[in-house]
Amino acid sequence: MPLVTTPRWRALAAIASLALASSTAAVAQTPVAPPADFAICSACHEITAKAAPSLGPNLFGIGGRKAGGAESYDYSDAMKAYAKPWTAETLQAFILDPAKAVPGNKMDYPGANDAASAKAIADYLMTLKG
Ligand code: HEC
């Protein structure tokens, strides 16, 4: 019997092709669709790699970046002083109530309708990376 038809080999081949399929899927990953509530953010924020800042800083790669850390953007002193890394949690708090999370910041947005909406937007922001 040829080697490739032994059950052990077939099992190994199946594992190898599964691993290949999942790594291919990771490379070809399509961008996650933004939640509907993100529309207003787009008025002031770009979300693609290397896009120049608009009214607000570019949000591409925001997850893990330090607040006030995008190059070529003129942040308020309040945002620069806050300087915490943006995580799903810090983003949710900021989006829910920007004035409370970072007092004195210059983002002209009153906050999301509720915690669930803020969480959906924060989780979406965490997917914006290369
Ligand atoms: C009217 C314009 C405007 C809108 C609408 C707006 N932003 Fe902003 N955003 C800004 C500005 C301006 C800043 C810079 C704040 C500062 O320097 O104090 C900012 C800063 C931020 C930051 C910090 C970025 C960094 O690099 O540290 C995040 C995150 C953010 N906005 C997310 C959002 C999200 C999510 C929404 C929608 C829910 C939103 N913004 C809506 C103008 C806006």
Residues whose N, C-alpha, C, O or C-beta is under 5 A from the ligand:
A	BS01	HEC	D37 I40 C41 C44 L55 G56 P57 K66 A67 G68 G69 A70 D74 Y75 S76 M79 I95 N105 K106 M107 D108 Y109 I121
